[in-house]
Amino acid sequence: MRHLPVFLDLKSAPALVAGGGRVAARKVALLRSAGAAVTVVAPTACPEIASQAARGELAWRPRSFEPGDVAGTRVVFAATDDESVNDAVAVAARAAGVPVNVADDGARSSFILPAIVDRSPLLVAVSSGGAAPMLATAVRARIEALLDHSWSRLAEFADRWRQAIRAARPGIAARRRLYEWLLDGPVAGAVRAGREPEADKLFAAALAEEAPAPRGFVSLVGAGPGDPDLLTLKALRALGTADVILADRLVGPEILARARREAEVVDVGKSAGGAGESQERINRLLVHHARRGRRVVRLKGGDPLVFGRGGEEAAWLARHGVRFEIVPGITAALGCAAYAGIPLTDRRYAETLHFVTAHGADAADRIDWQRLAGRRQTLVVYMGVAAAASVRERLIEARLPPATPVAIVENGTLPGQRVLLSDLAGLGSAIAAEGIRSPALLIIGESAAEAARLAWFGPPPAVEAVRKSA
Ligand code: SAH
């Protein structure tokens, strides 16, 4: 470690900036946001600095730097465009024992500035030790995405309660447990949702208890269609704080790798068939873990409420008095269409969009095929591989032209994505010929043909010879 990261308290502290240009103005802004009393020394100053000086927000000495300027200052920035002046500033500061930073010059600096994520009072500083500032900036961007602005409110909340926490939990271990609960529990949820009064009430109640009974909570989370980068920030947060994860078969290891390392992962993947039985088991597990105070994540492919039984699970939790949230995910139709280059609605082809499933013995009988066979619509069929032949029959019966384009997207958004282009007449045979397996999605309608032109992800689509058999 070449540098020791520290956070300097510069409230009202005298700080010197040598230079009056735009780089200097940035240092001035940074210093002022930390509450420093800034003096600028420079023969000329940019309008920004000049106007702050005119308003009395900083002191500007309109002349060249003199070594005596560093006397009595707590920190010095050299930001002139003249290397010899910057050098003189650095030498004077070092001689006076004052920390000095020279813009873009690590060798002359006694300290360097990190890239900052500001969620005041929470601050994250990132540094590459001057070796690769672009890298630090890229890391900063990632952390920024991870720490949404609600962290600011959460940190303020913790700060506001700090004295009370110390008084109520003098022991360090009890205090740590309380803070963990504060960060991951219902209080954080309320603060994030902007319901501070509720958060205060919950927290006051917890403080009064000996040790707050952990309250169980279930997040019904949509994991998206497969590409882990399609997880929402909220899904990531739920995964990062989970005690138990009940995961579907469709959720891949790359997504589970983003979960909290200590989380227990239970594979509750249902195989086709005895689904009813295992759904009951899942319901029981959800309540079982929540009642033991755990944070449970029920992780489902795509969106939990689209052909995912999320509604049934939520109803079950509500009935059993278990608190829950529902975190939407990118459903397979949206993920597959985007990654296959298929505009689901497009002024040229369709203004109506249907999501249907043909799964299960009598599902096909309940569907109003006549309505789905109308012109200018896009039809997305979930779980349609096994039922492809009957989908084809019913749609042709309902007079959808056999030449209607069909795209079959297998493992959409994943590295193994395959797209097969055919037409309605050739649907069943195309699936058989290419050995398409679940998970795959059928996209039926004129816009499906766009995949031939707009393919951008994975291998180009295979085009099945058009069979006009019908
Ligand atoms: N809740 C999920 C759907 C669950 S049903 C969602 O919102 O996406 C499961 C079906 O979704 C699969 O049979 C398949 O038709 C489709 N599916 C899910 N992920 C897919 C993927 N990566 N590629 C293609 N189809 C997918």
Residues whose N, C-alpha, C, O or C-beta is under 5 A from the ligand:
A	BS01	SAH	P225 G226 G301 G302 D303 P304 V306 F307 G308 I330 T331 A332 V381 Y382 M383 G384 V409 E410 N411 G412 P439 A440 L441
